[in-house]
Amino acid sequence: MTTQSDNINPMNSNRLADQVNYDPNNLLDALIEKLNLKNDAALSRALEVAPPVISKIRHRRLPVGASLLIRMHEVSDLSIKELRTLMGDRRDKFRISDKQFKPKEPLGGNATEPHEETAE
């Protein structure tokens, strides 16, 4: 039995977790070293996240989210770009779908068309 993820070509995928060079362990290890911490538990305390979050990131069951990336930046003084590079994210831009910025159309037709005014 094959799943949809079995058919993903890592070279053509837009998902960061599917990228060949993606390695969150490198990012976590670099943060531990930079902050002079002993282990993942100490890192979780420094980042103010639960220890299972770090474990799930290490085992690639949870991606490094935007809020955690910002927190890593705040505690380490490394730029977001440096942090992304450490985990193997070499994309120039992070793109958000155009659909997220389009306003929802009202029900019952197009209410954005101007109404003709009648002259009296």
C-alpha positions in Angstrom: 0.0 0.0 0.0 1.4 3.4 -1.0 0.4 6.7 0.5 0.4 10.0 -1.2 3.6 11.1 0.6 5.4 8.0 -0.9 4.9 9.6 -4.4 6.4 13.0 -3.5 9.5 13.9 -5.4 11.7 15.9 -2.9 13.3 17.9 -5.7 9.9 19.2 -6.9 8.2 19.6 -3.6 7.3 23.0 -2.1 7.0 21.5 1.4 10.1 22.3 3.5 9.9 18.9 5.3 10.2 17.1 1.9 13.4 19.0 0.9 16.5 16.9 0.8 18.7 19.4 2.8 16.1 20.1 5.5 17.6 19.2 8.9 16.0 20.7 12.0 18.6 18.9 14.1 21.3 21.2 12.8 19.2 24.2 13.8 18.5 22.8 17.3 22.1 21.8 17.9 23.4 25.2 16.8 21.0 26.9 19.2 22.1 24.6 22.1 25.7 25.5 21.3 25.2 29.2 20.8 23.2 29.5 24.1 25.6 27.3 26.0 22.9 24.8 26.9 23.3 21.2 27.9 20.5 19.5 26.1 17.0 19.7 24.5 15.3 20.1 27.9 17.4 23.2 28.5 16.6 24.5 25.0 12.9 24.0 25.6 13.1 26.1 28.8 15.0 28.8 27.0 12.4 28.9 24.1 9.6 28.5 26.6 8.0 25.5 24.9 7.2 22.1 26.2 10.0 19.5 25.8 7.9 17.3 23.5 7.9 20.2 21.0 11.7 20.0 20.6 11.5 16.2 20.4 8.8 16.3 17.7 10.9 18.8 15.7 14.0 16.6 16.0 12.0 13.6 14.7 10.4 15.7 11.9 6.9 15.1 13.2 6.5 18.9 13.7 7.8 21.7 11.5 9.5 24.7 12.9 6.6 27.2 12.9 6.8 30.9 12.4 6.2 31.8 16.1 8.9 29.4 17.2 11.3 30.7 14.6 10.7 34.2 15.9 11.3 33.0 19.5 14.6 31.4 18.4 15.6 34.8 16.9 14.7 36.6 20.1 16.7 34.3 22.4 19.7 33.8 20.1 20.1 37.1 18.3 20.5 35.1 15.0 18.6 36.5 12.1 15.6 34.7 10.7 17.5 34.1 7.5 20.4 32.6 9.5 18.1 30.3 11.4 16.4 29.2 8.2 19.8 28.5 6.7 20.8 26.4 9.7 17.8 24.1 9.2 18.5 23.8 5.5 15.7 26.1 4.2 17.4 27.8 1.3 14.3 29.2 -0.3 14.7 32.9 -1.2 11.1 33.7 -0.3 8.4 32.1 1.7 5.3 32.5 -0.4 1.8 32.6 1.0 -1.1 31.7 -1.3 -2.9 34.5 -3.1 -6.2 33.0 -1.9 -5.4 34.0 1.7 -5.4 37.7 0.8 -8.5 37.8 -1.4 -11.6 39.3 0.2 -14.6 37.0 0.4 -17.4 37.8 -2.0 -20.7 38.6 -0.4 -23.6 36.2 -1.0 -26.2 37.1 -3.6 -24.0 38.6 -6.4 -21.3 41.1 -6.9 -21.8 44.0 -4.5 -18.6 45.7 -5.6 -20.0 47.1 -8.9 -20.9 50.8 -8.6 -24.6 51.7 -8.8 -25.7 54.2 -11.4 -27.1 57.3 -9.9 -30.2 58.8 -11.4 -30.4 62.5 -12.1 -33.6 64.3 -11.1 
